[in-house]
Amino acid sequence: MASNDTVIIVGGGWAGLSCAAELTRHGRHVTLLESARQLGGRARRVAFGEYPVDNGQHILLGAYTHTLQLLQTVGVNLATHIMRMPLQLHLHEQQRPAFVLTAPKLPAPLHLLAALLRAPGLTLSQRWTAIRFGQRFCRNNIILEKDLTALELLQHEKQDSRLVQLLWEPLCLAALNTSIDVASAEVFLQVLRDTFCRNRHDSDLLLPKTDLSALLPDHACEYIEQRGGRVELGQRVEELLIHQRQIHGVRCADSPRPASQVVLTIPPYAVLPLLKPIPALQDTTYNLANFTYEPICTIYVKYPDDVSADFPVQGFIGGLSQWLIDRRVSGLPGLMAVVISGPGPHMNLSHTELARQICAELTLAFPHWPAPDDVFVICEKRATFSCRSNINAIRPDNRTLVKGLWLAGDYTNTGYPATIEGAVQSGLRCARQIVADSL
Ligand SMILES: Cc1cc2nc3c(=O)[nH]c(=O)nc-3n(C[C@H](O)[C@H](O)[C@H](O)COP(=O)(O)OP(=O)(O)OC[C@H]3O[C@@H](n4cnc5c(N)ncnc54)[C@H](O)[C@@H]3O)c2cc1C
């Protein structure tokens, strides 16, 4: 049973775990309540037969500084858990290399500008317009009076359609998981600046060498429990106990849990029913109801162990497959993860048909590979919130108008798209405000 001094964290995804670990680091007592039987939320381990994979292939970036700091706090050895690769994008179109972006060892943003200058697949004039855009966003010379779509921004910056197709669209879709014609230019610019303009290593691609649960959730849980906190699984919070605009606790199916501080780190669609009965939070409820969601499908294809891809990460345009990640780096030789971000015709296919079409695309792209042994499809319909133009205007702050009630999660007001880094930043920020308030 939680006492009034305990902070209750609702949700054991990366936002909840980061908030709980940070409060623990500051000596606060926490109880984390997670409805599922497993921690990690959308970034967690699932089983594909004997293989520990993830409920969706994830890629992290060197710019995820808060995530990397958190991993170290809870005792993760970054060198043994993460493979770091300097920026390298290999894009194929109809089985042929179409575009390559390789960053040389130069300080940011020169590394990006030099990579663009020598990028095979672009004409000279495309290289110059891309470089000019890169200089403008790195120097903060692009001022948006109001949010636009990413496509409108790129057209305004004179990026021609082929350049958009080869470079900006795959980056935007991978980062925001939202089609470029509706995606927020403001959020896209923030991602571009954070990734390419501060430090060369920010644009490194980071691939976990373990499954995602073994990366953070397992370590974070141990860190919290060893310092006196509680992590309870199978505990769905069904009601918030509020009196006179002050939180007094939460109710799970079995019992009330008293607490003077409660942090909801669950997605907007799960927050909504909890906030709806609270008149003081009508505006927040209204905004949360306006969130929409985007899918991500991951198709894991298992080949014999000796099959490997030329590059750990490579992209495709013109078919269903968008990215191919060789899971050899996470100790699973022969296992390929094909990622499809955002909506599209693939969402109307059965898993069997989607698997068939993806395997056919892989056979065309890699004719020397043998037939796969097994395939596993996971489609998350609400993988991320839709990061549309003007989204930042409806994203809530951590603090609410109810005393002691807080919101965290990838959808809160971090300026980031729905990513692990956004989730972690929101959790850390929320924990620090709780600590600061109590000083
Ligand atoms: C397929 C896929 C691929 C992705 N790829 C990437 C990527 O490559 N890079 C990247 O950075 N990000 C990626 N993301 C996004 C990233 O996973 C999320 O942004 C991040 O995990 C969100 O964390 P969160 O803690 O905010 O929310 P969640 O992970 O959704 O955590 C919320 C938790 O709350 C629990 N919960 C819900 N309701 C209740 C309740 N009433 N009571 C108690 N518990 C409750 C849920 O079970 C869940 O565990 C991907 C996401 C998906 C799904």
The ligand as an SDF file (V2000), in Angstrom:
LIG
                    3D

 53 58  0  0  0  0  0  0  0  0999 V2000
    6.5370   -0.3450  -33.5380 C   0  0  0  0  0  0  0  0  0  0  0  0
    7.1760    0.8850  -32.9360 C   0  0  0  0  0  0  0  0  0  0  0  0
    8.3840    1.3400  -33.4290 C   0  0  0  0  0  0  0  0  0  0  0  0
    8.9990    2.4600  -32.8740 C   0  0  0  0  0  0  0  0  0  0  0  0
   10.2150    2.8600  -33.3190 N   0  0  0  0  0  0  0  0  0  0  0  0
   10.8750    3.8310  -32.6590 C   0  0  0  0  0  0  0  0  0  0  0  0
   12.2300    4.1210  -32.9690 C   0  0  0  0  0  0  0  0  0  0  0  0
   12.8230    3.5310  -33.8750 O   0  0  0  0  0  0  0  0  0  0  0  0
   12.8790    5.0940  -32.2460 N   0  0  0  0  0  0  0  0  0  0  0  0
   12.2490    5.7610  -31.2340 C   0  0  0  0  0  0  0  0  0  0  0  0
   12.8890    6.5900  -30.5830 O   0  0  0  0  0  0  0  0  0  0  0  0
   10.9480    5.5090  -30.9240 N   0  0  0  0  0  0  0  0  0  0  0  0
   10.2570    4.5610  -31.5880 C   0  0  0  0  0  0  0  0  0  0  0  0
    8.9580    4.2680  -31.2570 N   0  0  0  0  0  0  0  0  0  0  0  0
    8.2660    5.1300  -30.2740 C   0  0  0  0  0  0  0  0  0  0  0  0
    8.5850    4.7760  -28.8160 C   0  0  0  0  0  0  0  0  0  0  0  0
    8.4820    3.3850  -28.6070 O   0  0  0  0  0  0  0  0  0  0  0  0
    7.5720    5.4680  -27.9170 C   0  0  0  0  0  0  0  0  0  0  0  0
    7.5940    6.8670  -28.2040 O   0  0  0  0  0  0  0  0  0  0  0  0
    7.8810    5.2920  -26.4420 C   0  0  0  0  0  0  0  0  0  0  0  0
    8.1120    3.9480  -26.1300 O   0  0  0  0  0  0  0  0  0  0  0  0
    6.6650    5.8040  -25.6370 C   0  0  0  0  0  0  0  0  0  0  0  0
    6.8970    5.6040  -24.2450 O   0  0  0  0  0  0  0  0  0  0  0  0
    5.8270    6.1050  -23.1820 P   0  0  0  0  0  0  0  0  0  0  0  0
    6.3670    5.6990  -21.8560 O   0  0  0  0  0  0  0  0  0  0  0  0
    5.5100    7.5280  -23.4180 O   0  0  0  0  0  0  0  0  0  0  0  0
    4.4600    5.3250  -23.4950 O   0  0  0  0  0  0  0  0  0  0  0  0
    4.1460    3.7480  -23.4940 P   0  0  0  0  0  0  0  0  0  0  0  0
    5.3080    2.9940  -23.9800 O   0  0  0  0  0  0  0  0  0  0  0  0
    2.8680    3.5980  -24.2510 O   0  0  0  0  0  0  0  0  0  0  0  0
    3.9200    3.3680  -21.9680 O   0  0  0  0  0  0  0  0  0  0  0  0
    2.6860    3.4980  -21.3140 C   0  0  0  0  0  0  0  0  0  0  0  0
    2.5050    2.3350  -20.3460 C   0  0  0  0  0  0  0  0  0  0  0  0
    1.3250    2.5650  -19.5700 O   0  0  0  0  0  0  0  0  0  0  0  0
    0.6320    1.3500  -19.4050 C   0  0  0  0  0  0  0  0  0  0  0  0
   -0.7620    1.6890  -19.1000 N   0  0  0  0  0  0  0  0  0  0  0  0
   -1.7180    2.1570  -19.9620 C   0  0  0  0  0  0  0  0  0  0  0  0
   -2.8660    2.4110  -19.2890 N   0  0  0  0  0  0  0  0  0  0  0  0
   -2.6250    2.1140  -17.9770 C   0  0  0  0  0  0  0  0  0  0  0  0
   -3.4180    2.2030  -16.7980 C   0  0  0  0  0  0  0  0  0  0  0  0
   -4.6870    2.6520  -16.8050 N   0  0  0  0  0  0  0  0  0  0  0  0
   -2.8700    1.8070  -15.6170 N   0  0  0  0  0  0  0  0  0  0  0  0
   -1.5840    1.3550  -15.5540 C   0  0  0  0  0  0  0  0  0  0  0  0
   -0.7850    1.2660  -16.6680 N   0  0  0  0  0  0  0  0  0  0  0  0
   -1.3100    1.6650  -17.8490 C   0  0  0  0  0  0  0  0  0  0  0  0
    0.8430    0.6210  -20.7240 C   0  0  0  0  0  0  0  0  0  0  0  0
    0.6590   -0.7650  -20.5880 O   0  0  0  0  0  0  0  0  0  0  0  0
    2.3000    0.9820  -21.0430 C   0  0  0  0  0  0  0  0  0  0  0  0
    3.2020    0.0600  -20.5040 O   0  0  0  0  0  0  0  0  0  0  0  0
    8.3260    3.1640  -31.8210 C   0  0  0  0  0  0  0  0  0  0  0  0
    7.1010    2.7150  -31.3300 C   0  0  0  0  0  0  0  0  0  0  0  0
    6.5330    1.5790  -31.8710 C   0  0  0  0  0  0  0  0  0  0  0  0
    5.2200    1.0740  -31.2920 C   0  0  0  0  0  0  0  0  0  0  0  0
  1  2  1  0
  2  3  1  0
  2 52  2  0
  3  4  2  0
  4  5  1  0
  4 50  1  0
  5  6  2  0
  6  7  1  0
  6 13  1  0
  7  8  2  0
  7  9  1  0
  9 10  1  0
 10 11  2  0
 10 12  1  0
 12 13  2  0
 13 14  1  0
 14 15  1  0
 14 50  1  0
 15 16  1  0
 16 17  1  0
 16 18  1  0
 18 19  1  0
 18 20  1  0
 20 21  1  0
 20 22  1  0
 22 23  1  0
 23 24  1  0
 24 25  2  0
 24 26  1  0
 24 27  1  0
 27 28  1  0
 28 29  2  0
 28 30  1  0
 28 31  1  0
 31 32  1  0
 32 33  1  0
 33 34  1  0
 33 48  1  0
 34 35  1  0
 35 36  1  0
 35 46  1  0
 36 37  1  0
 36 45  1  0
 37 38  2  0
 38 39  1  0
 39 40  1  0
 39 45  2  0
 40 41  1  0
 40 42  2  0
 42 43  1  0
 43 44  2  0
 44 45  1  0
 46 47  1  0
 46 48  1  0
 48 49  1  0
 50 51  2  0
 51 52  1  0
 52 53  1  0
M  END
$$$$
